[in-house]
Amino acid sequence: MLYRFVLLKIATLITLFLLGGCAGLTFDENLPRLAFAAPGTDTFSRNMPVIVSERPRHSYNRIGQPEIVSEAQRVTLRINPAKAVVYTEKRLFETTNGQYTNLIYRLHFEKVPFSLLPFNLTTGKNVGLLLVVTLNSQQQAVLLTTVHTCGCYLAIQPTNYLPKSAYPDNWNTHQQSVYGAVLPGLLQLSGADDEKFVIYLQDETHRVNHIDVLPLDKVIAQYAVQPLTLRPMSDLDKLPRSAGSESGGSESARFESMFETSGADTGYVRGVSKPFEFLLVSWWALDSRVGVDKRYGMPGDDGPSFYTSLKPWARQASDMRDFPGFLNYWGWRL
């Protein structure tokens, strides 16, 4: 137990130092923004949060489409910011208190650019964000979970449809702090057809720095809006190679997965490396691929664990693939 305590103290001090630049992570209402919204009336479109991104003139701040490029026998992945695509999946789970539905939304950006002031610890390419809207049996949203596709910067927001008995002990319904970002502790929904979760993303890092619930008309009146295309999550395993690629004639040769499909990197996003996290975090987190974006698989998959705690001994308990177990680890009692 002593080694765990010492390791945790060292890790905490280093993390506080590295994330010191996030201490001033604030929501500035005056920054230029672009809102990404999904048109439509199907379940995924109706529940898809509006994503509002800062400084959209920079291509790395715009949601993009993963694309495969094949040149000289080398397959690479890029995120095309000219096409805003979000990938969706539905998963059902059950607890002793009821049945729930997770609507999962995955989106990607070109990169987190290099910066020293402020220091972008998560500098890297092809980075992503995962949004999970949890519905109860009455199809009411009870939780909104946001996390980067590396398992980092997790935030869980309850709504007024979640019974207070399901909250973690001593939960602050006014606000919560997530590595320097101050987010709501409770999201108030009215049940109106036009209301939306609105998620605001920080310039460069794509950190969630504010969340609100607003009528869609109010969002449209305030920001320029770019429509999102929603596609099934399974499409990420059959991305077409770009025109002119050396793909041969077979059907399988014309498509590639967004994720590595062989070797030790199986399940990790192609072309992603996080040099600063590798140098500064991996040694005490005991994971050489810490911070690398990956597949959000199913429980029992052979792919990488989608752990959400940096404590090495909490890998399994905080693994988001087992959603009920993950919630229980973080104190939620659905």
N, C-alpha and C positions, 0 to 999 in steps of 0.2 A: 504493500500500500504506500510505503514511503516513496518509492521510486515514481509512482504515479503522481503523488503530490508534488514532488520536485519538478517532474517533467511538465506538469500542468502549470506550475508557477512560471517556469522558464518560458513556456509557450505563450502564456498570457502576456508577459512583459514584452516579448518580441512582437506579438500581434498588435498590442497597443502602440508600440513604436511604429510598426509598418503602416498601421491604419490611422496614424495620427492625422494624415491628410484628409481623412474622412470625418474628422471631428467637426468640421465646419460644413458638412453636407446639408445644405438647406434648399428649400424650395423658393426660387425667385420668380415671382409672378410676372416680371417684366421681360423675361427672356423670350426670344422668338421660338415658336413651337409649331409642330405639325402633328395632327391627330390622325391615327390609323384606326379605321372602324370597319366592321364587317357588315355589309348590307344583307338583308334576307330575314326570313321569319322562322327558319328551322331552329332546332334546339341549340346547335353550336353557334349560329349567328346571333340568336337572341341573348345568349349568355356570354358571348365573347366580350371581354372588357375592351374599352377604348384605350389605346396606347398613345400617350402624348409624349413626344420626344423633343428634347431641347436642341436648339441650333441645327435644324434639319438641312442647312446648306452643306454641312459636312456629310459626305456619303456614308461614313461609318455610323452615323446616328439614325439611319433609316433602315427599317425592317427590309430584309432582302430575301431572295430566292436562292436556295442552294443549287449549284450547278456543277456538273462534272466536266472537266477538261482533260483530254488525253493527247499528249504530245510526246513523240519519241519514246513510246512504250511506257510513259509515266502517266499515272492517273492522279489528278489533283482536284481538290474541291475549292470552289470560290463561292462567295455570297454576292449575288447581283442586286445592288440596292435600287435598281430601276424597276424591280418587280416585287411588290410587297405580298409575301405569302406566309400564312400561318398553318401549321400542321396539327390536326386534331385527332383525338382518340377518346373513346368512352370506356370506363371501367366501373364495374359494380363491386361493392363490398358490403359486408354485413357485420354488425357488432351485436352485442347482447341487447342494445337499446333500439336497434332498427336497421333498415336497409338504406343504402346511400348510393349515389352515382357520382363518379368523378368525371368531369369534362376537362380534358387535358389539352392545353394549347402550347405548341412549341414554336418559337420564333428565333431567327438568327440575324446577326449583324456581321459586316465585313471584319471588324476588329475592335479591340480596345487599343487605341494608339499609345505609343510610348510617350511618357511625360514624367519629368522629375519633380516639377513644382506645379500642381500637386503631383505626388508620386502615384502612378498607376500600377499598383501591385499586380493587377490582373491583365497586364499587357499581353496581347496575343491575337491570333486570327481566328475567324469562323466561330466566334463566340455566340452563346445563345441564352435564352431566358425561357423558363417553364412557368406557366400559369395553370393552376388547378382550381376549378370552381366545383365545390362539393354541394350536391343537392340532396335534400332529404326525400322521403317517400312522397311528399306533396309537391315535389319539384321546386322547392324553395331553396335558394342559396343559403347555406349555413356557414360555410367557410370559404375564404379566398386565400390560397397559398401561392406565394411567389418565391422562386428560387432560380438561381442561375443554373445552366445545364451542366455545371461541374459539381453541383450540390452546395454551392456557396451562397451566403447572404440570404438565408432562409427567413421568411416572414409569414406568419399565419394570422389572418384577421378573421374574427368571428363576426357574424351579422346578428341582428336582433331576432332572427328566426332560430338561433341556436339556444337551447335552454341553458340557463346559468349553471345548472348542475354539471354541464359538460366542460366548463372552463377550467383551466389550471388553477390551483390554489393561489390566492392573492393576485389574480389577474387585474391589471390596470386597464379599465375600459376607456380611459381617456387617451392614452398614448402608449407606444412601446418604442424602444430604441433598438435599432438594428445596425450595429457597427457605425454609429454616427448619424444615421438617418432616423428622424422622428416620424413614426407612422401611426395611424389610428390604432386604438385598442378595441374599437367596435365600429362596424359599418352599419348605418341605419338604412334599411330598405323600406319602401312604402308599398311595394307590390304593383306600382304603376307600370304599364306596358313599355313606356319609353325610357325608364331609368336604366343607367348603366354604371358598372364599376368603371372608374376612370383612373388609370395607372400612369403616373408621370415618371419619366426616366431621365436620369442625370446625363448631361453631356459627356461623351467619351466612354465612361465606364458602364453605361446602361443600368446603373444602380436605380432601384426604385426609391425615389425620394419624397413621394407624396401619393396618397390614394384618396379618392373621393367617390361619392355617389351623386350623379347628376342626370337630369333629363338630356337625351341625345340632342334635342334642339338647342340647348344651351351650349353644348360643346361645339356644335356646328356654327353657332353665332360667334363664338370666341376664337376659333382656330380654323385654318385651312384644313380640309379633311382629305385624306387619301384612302380610297377603298382597299380593303384587304381581300385577298383570295384565300379561302379556306380549302385545304386538301387533306385527305386522310393521312394519318401518320405513316401508314404502310408505304406511301409514295417515297419516303426517304430511303427505302431499300431498293428502289428501282428508278434512280435518276438517270435520264437519258444522257448519253455522251454528246458533247457539242458537235455541231455539223463539221464534217471534215476530219473527225477523230478517226484514228486507226482502230476501228471496232470489229472488223471482220464481218462475216455474214450471218452468224448465229444470233438468235433472239437474245440470249443471255449476254452476249458480248456487247450488245448495244446499250446495256444498262449497268449501272454501278450503285453501290450503297454509299450513303453519306458517311457510314461508319467503316472503320477498318474491319476486315472480315477474316484475317488470319494472324497468327502469331500472338505475341504478348499484348499487342495493342487492340485486339479484337474488341469491338464495342465502343471504342473511342472515336470521336469525330476526326475525320481525315484532316491532316495539315494543322492540327492545333498543337501549339506548345506554349507553355507559360513559364518563360525563363526566370522571372523574378520569384514566382512562387516555388519553382524547383530549387532555386538557390537559397531562398530565405525561409521557406516553410516546410519543404518536403522532409528534411532530416528529423525535425521534431514531431511532425505529423506521421512519420513512418510510412510515407507513401510517395514514391518517386513520381507519380502521375497526379499529385494533388493539384487541383485547379484546372485539370484538363477536361474539356467538355466531353460528354459521353451519352450513350443511349440510356433512356429511362425505360428499363426493361421490366419484365414481370417477375414476381416472386419465384425463386428457384431457378432463374435463368443462370447460364454459365457466364454471362457478361459481367461487366464491372459493377460493383456495389454502388448504389446511389446514396451513399451515406451523407448525412447532413450535419454531423458533429465532427470536429477535428480531433476529438479524443480518440486515440487509437483503440481503446478498449470498448468504444461505443459504436464501432462500425456496423455491427449487425442490428443493434437496437434502434439506431437512427436511420436505417436504410429505408428510403421512401418507397421502395418497390412494395414492401409490405406496409400498406398505408395505415391500417388500424394499429399495427405495432409501432410505426413511426409516430403516429399521433400520441399513443400512450407514452412513448419515450419523452415527448415534449410536454406531457402533463395533461393532454386533452382526453376527455372521457366521453366520446361519442357513443 
